[in-house]
Amino acid sequence: METENQEVITETHLGTLLHKGKVRDTYDLGAGYLLMVATDRISAFDLVLGSGIPEKGSLLCEISSYWFDQTKPIVPNHLITLANRQNIPKELNGHPILENLSQPIKNRSMIVKRAQRIDIECVVRGYITGSAWAEYKTHGTVGGDKMPSGLLEGDRFPEPLFTPTTKAEEGHDLPMTMDDVENMVGTDMAKELKQLTIGIYNFAHLHAHPKGIILADTKMEFGILNDEIILIDELITPDSSRFWDVDHYKPGQSQPNFDKQFVRDWLNESGWDKNPPGPALPNYVIQKTHERYIEAFERLTGTSWNTST
């Protein structure tokens, strides 16, 4: 049923696929539930690459589950349970998809509530890096807003910046202004999305710092369920965030990290023109990325990674 090689799962075939994202395959379980499988696919520059990262899907599920639990007092979320846990909703007992899941797929899967997705990538930046740094060097702005002169790469902003983008099914996500967001979802919801995104970021930044991780930036997605905004998809993972090493943080340079920046750096140096298809990664890049994702999990949760997952 599934493609698995050396603990790398890049494709799933569990029935009728509701949605295939860059990383996640989503199946409708009925009764208002979805099965969201985090594969080991990895994307960069909005394209899926030709190699997977061992255990990545399992790590993403466990880290997301950790953050969904931590942030419940701020905003509800879509997670019911990880599929490798025992507390499956009784309505799903005997479900043909769940009954036939292999253990590797269970380890990479979340059972979630089905919500109406808000088609906005809610990006929040606490530090200037990545595309924000590139924009600043060229225009002196971030997200179109003028920034102070003299910033160094990696400097912390006085306040986190909300820099939303479109959520493209194919191709590149495009920057959105607050006017764009308001035009899409209305003024009140736009304001709430911004407040929730920055609030979750501030909580997570404060939570991660004593564990040796600087949360430089992250992106999150929201949906509507029962007329209420909830968090969906993943939350504050090495796929969706930049995790920097507190002990080696120094503005003016590329920061030591526990995310997929190692992959981006290799791609930038490889000569790839950032057009499809995404290239395969050399083994040492795959291994280093695998190790960094495990380090992020262990630092954040304070538990050792079980390599059998």
Helices and strands as residue ranges (DSSP letters): E 3-5, E 8-11, E 17-20, E 24-30, E 33-38, E 41-44, E 47-52, H 56-71, E 79-82, G 90-92, H 96-99, H 103-107, E 109-113, E 116-117, E 120-127, H 130-139, E 141-142, E 145-146, E 156-162, E 165-166, H 178-185, H 187-208, G 209-211, E 213-225, E 228-232, E 241-245, G 246-248, H 261-270, H 283-301
